[in-house]
Amino acid sequence: MEPRAVGASKQDIREQIWDHMESQNLADFPRPVHHRIPNFKGSYLACQNIKDLDVFARTQEVKVDPDKPLEGVRLLALQSNKTLLVPTPRLRTGLFNKITPPPGATKDILRKCATSQGVRNYSVPIGLDSRVLVDLVVVGSVAVSEKGWRIGKGEGYADLEYAMMVSMGAVSKETPVVTIVHDCQVVDIPEELLEEHDITVDYILTPTRVIATGCERPQPMGITWSKISREMMEKIPVLRSLRAREQQAGKDVTLQGEHQHLPEPGRQQAVPLSAGRRPPDTPGPEANSMEAARGSPPGEGALLAADVYVGNLPRDARVSDLKRALRELGSVPLRLTWQGPRRRAFLHYPDSAAAQQAVSCLQGLRLGTDTLRVALARQQRDK
């Protein structure tokens, strides 16, 4: 008997679905499916139904979650020569990875690219400043209703990923959302269980059905910072970067349990590094060597845990070259101190966590033929 979800909490519904799929042997590897987006027998068949959707035929860039039951959609996207974006698992090292099969990839290689191993071995990170415009979003679910209400595994990553895409302009309210589930996962979900940050779905694909939900409930309009805990901020570096951006834009980014912080009257706010605008203390590419040399590096006492050292700059490098590379990698600092004649620069981030994330992201960065040395400024000083 298929589970019903009347008069239950979200967790009740999850447990009911997981128990049912295991007891009826509907679940597939990895098992048990509890606390997961459950994989199921027939998931590949359900994924094939996406070929019947016009929205898939028209899409150029598709974001597909890394869950096992969505593997068939990832493969179809690659076989159809679409740009495939897969969120970083648990958002530990960024938001997206772009799957890039090697030239002339065989069917077997494409199948491997669609797996979790492929996400690790055949992908490149996509920074926050990359020009991403997602045409279609495919998410996993634990339960979903024919009205388009969705319940995930309870950690909120799919909802957060969508909100982050809204914040970076990668999706709009017209971007369709699809989910792939077993027929038994389509249940009645009380609308009162939905929260403002929950995403809804426009299409449900099962092994036997294609359901157009006609859902008119608005999608989240961005990150609801009051729902974000300090613990989550510590776990997700890219979230910290987005928060710094929105804070610079004057938005309320008060976290869960925090009191709203208002800037002191008359106090100048830090200016983010962006195209066409330069912090006051950063010489432009037109500055001559003497002027660039006058900007002394931060002294020992001034070096902060949020400062990053960039060394081994090419002798002919311009500050615009470094800015461009930082934007492409999504590691834009609040300020940049250029020390071109000394073949180095200092990047100033909002906190130590953002600086550490930048160091990790910029390892192996090259300008021209030179590989740059990147380290936390304090560590570089100690050396």
SVG drawing of the C-alpha trace seen along z (x, -y; Angstrom):
<svg xmlns="http://www.w3.org/2000/svg" viewBox="-5 -61 65 67">
<polyline fill="none" stroke="black" stroke-width="0.4" points="0.0,0.0 1.3,-3.4 1.9,-5.8 -0.4,-8.7 0.7,-12.0 -2.4,-13.4 -2.1,-15.1 1.6,-14.5 4.8,-16.6 7.5,-16.8 9.6,-14.3 6.6,-11.9 6.2,-12.0 9.9,-11.3 10.0,-8.4 6.9,-6.9 8.3,-7.1 11.7,-5.7 10.2,-2.8 7.8,-2.0 10.5,-2.0 12.7,0.3 9.9,2.7 8.6,3.1 12.1,3.4 11.6,0.4 14.8,-1.2 18.1,-0.8 21.7,-1.5 22.8,-3.2 20.8,-1.6 19.3,-2.0 17.6,-5.1 16.8,-6.7 18.2,-10.3 18.9,-10.4 17.2,-11.4 16.1,-7.9 17.3,-6.0 14.8,-3.6 14.3,-0.8 13.2,-2.4 14.9,-5.7 16.7,-5.6 13.3,-5.0 11.8,-8.0 14.7,-10.1 14.1,-9.2 10.7,-11.0 12.4,-14.3 13.1,-14.0 9.3,-14.5 9.4,-17.9 9.7,-20.9 11.5,-22.8 14.3,-20.2 14.5,-20.4 14.9,-24.2 17.3,-24.4 21.0,-25.2 22.2,-25.2 20.7,-22.7 21.4,-22.4 21.0,-18.9 21.5,-17.9 24.2,-15.2 21.7,-12.7 21.9,-9.1 18.4,-8.9 19.1,-11.9 22.1,-10.2 20.0,-9.4 19.1,-13.1 22.8,-14.2 23.7,-11.6 20.9,-12.8 22.1,-16.4 25.7,-15.5 24.5,-13.3 22.4,-16.3 25.5,-18.6 23.9,-20.8 25.9,-22.7 25.6,-20.6 26.0,-22.2 26.0,-20.1 26.1,-21.6 29.1,-20.9 28.0,-18.2 26.9,-20.0 28.3,-23.2 31.6,-22.6 33.9,-24.1 31.6,-26.3 28.2,-26.4 28.5,-24.8 30.8,-22.4 30.6,-22.4 30.9,-18.9 33.4,-19.0 33.8,-15.6 37.1,-15.2 37.1,-15.8 35.8,-12.8 34.3,-11.2 32.8,-7.8 29.4,-6.7 31.2,-5.0 33.1,-8.1 29.9,-10.2 28.3,-7.7 31.2,-8.1 30.9,-11.9 27.3,-11.6 28.2,-9.8 29.5,-11.2 33.0,-10.1 32.6,-12.1 31.6,-15.2 34.9,-14.9 37.1,-14.0 35.6,-15.8 34.5,-19.2 35.7,-22.7 34.3,-25.1 32.1,-27.9 32.6,-31.1 30.0,-33.5 30.9,-36.0 30.6,-33.6 27.8,-34.5 25.5,-31.6 21.9,-31.5 20.2,-28.3 17.3,-27.3 16.2,-24.3 16.6,-23.1 16.3,-19.3 16.1,-18.4 15.7,-15.2 12.9,-14.8 11.8,-12.5 8.1,-13.3 6.2,-15.5 2.5,-16.3 0.7,-16.7 0.2,-20.3 4.0,-20.8 4.7,-20.9 8.0,-19.3 9.8,-17.7 13.6,-17.0 15.6,-15.0 15.5,-17.7 18.9,-19.5 17.7,-22.3 20.4,-22.2 18.2,-22.2 16.2,-25.1 19.4,-27.0 21.0,-26.3 17.9,-27.7 18.0,-30.8 21.7,-31.3 21.1,-31.0 18.4,-33.7 20.9,-35.9 23.5,-35.6 21.0,-36.1 21.3,-32.6 17.6,-31.8 14.3,-33.8 10.8,-33.1 10.1,-31.6 12.9,-29.0 11.1,-25.6 11.9,-23.1 11.6,-19.3 11.9,-16.4 12.4,-12.7 10.7,-10.3 9.1,-6.8 5.3,-6.7 5.0,-5.9 6.7,-9.3 3.8,-11.2 1.6,-11.8 -0.7,-14.4 1.2,-17.1 -0.7,-19.6 0.0,-23.2 0.4,-24.4 3.7,-22.4 5.3,-24.7 7.6,-27.5 8.6,-30.6 12.1,-29.2 10.7,-25.9 11.0,-25.5 8.1,-23.9 8.2,-21.9 6.6,-22.4 7.0,-18.8 7.1,-15.4 8.6,-12.5 8.0,-8.9 8.6,-5.6 4.9,-5.7 3.9,-9.3 4.7,-12.9 2.8,-15.3 2.6,-19.0 1.7,-20.5 0.6,-23.9 2.0,-25.2 1.5,-29.0 3.1,-29.3 6.0,-31.8 9.5,-30.4 11.9,-31.9 13.1,-35.4 16.6,-34.9 18.4,-33.9 16.4,-34.4 19.3,-35.2 17.2,-35.1 16.9,-31.3 20.7,-30.8 22.5,-29.8 26.1,-30.6 26.8,-26.9 25.7,-26.7 27.8,-29.8 30.8,-28.0 30.1,-24.9 29.4,-26.7 32.2,-29.2 30.3,-30.3 27.5,-31.4 29.8,-33.7 30.9,-35.3 27.3,-35.9 26.5,-37.4 29.4,-39.8 28.1,-40.9 24.6,-41.4 25.8,-43.3 27.8,-45.6 24.6,-46.1 22.8,-47.4 20.6,-44.3 19.6,-43.0 21.8,-40.0 21.0,-39.4 21.5,-35.7 19.3,-33.5 19.6,-34.6 21.5,-37.8 20.4,-41.3 20.2,-43.5 23.4,-45.5 23.1,-49.0 26.2,-50.9 27.3,-53.9 26.2,-57.2 28.9,-58.7 31.0,-55.6 32.3,-54.7 31.5,-51.2 34.1,-49.0 33.7,-49.1 33.6,-45.7 35.9,-45.1 33.9,-45.1 34.3,-45.8 34.8,-49.4 35.3,-50.5 38.5,-50.5 39.1,-50.9 40.7,-54.2 44.0,-52.7 44.4,-50.4 46.5,-51.8 45.0,-51.1 46.7,-49.4 47.7,-52.9 49.7,-53.6 53.5,-53.8 56.0,-51.8 57.0,-54.6 53.4,-55.2 52.7,-51.5 55.8,-51.1 54.7,-53.9 51.8,-51.8 53.6,-50.1 52.5,-46.6 50.6,-46.0 53.0,-46.0 53.4,-43.1 50.9,-44.5 48.5,-45.3 48.4,-41.8 45.0,-40.3 43.8,-36.7 41.5,-37.9 44.4,-39.0 45.7,-36.9 49.2,-37.2 49.6,-36.7 53.2,-36.4 55.2,-35.6 53.2,-38.0 54.6,-38.3 56.8,-41.4 54.5,-42.7 51.3,-41.9 48.6,-44.5 46.2,-44.8 43.3,-44.4 44.7,-40.9 44.5,-39.8 41.1,-41.4 39.8,-39.6 41.1,-36.2 39.6,-36.8 36.2,-37.6 36.3,-34.5 37.1,-32.3 34.5,-33.9 37.1,-35.0 36.6,-38.8 38.0,-40.5 36.7,-43.6 39.9,-45.5 43.1,-44.8 46.5,-46.3 48.7,-46.1 52.5,-45.8 53.3,-45.3 57.0,-46.3 57.5,-43.8 55.6,-41.2 53.0,-40.7 49.5,-41.8 47.4,-41.6 43.7,-40.7 41.5,-41.8 38.5,-39.6 35.6,-40.1 36.8,-37.4 39.3,-34.6 37.0,-32.0 36.5,-33.8 40.3,-34.3 41.0,-30.6 38.4,-29.7 40.1,-32.1 43.5,-30.5 42.0,-27.1 40.2,-28.4 43.3,-30.2 45.8,-27.4 47.4,-26.8 46.2,-30.2 48.3,-31.3 48.8,-34.7 50.5,-34.2 53.0,-31.4 53.7,-32.0 52.0,-30.1 51.2,-32.5 52.0,-31.8 48.9,-32.2 48.9,-31.9 47.4,-33.6 49.4,-36.8 50.3,-36.0 51.6,-32.6 53.6,-34.1 55.1,-36.6 56.0,-33.9 57.9,-32.1"/>
</svg>
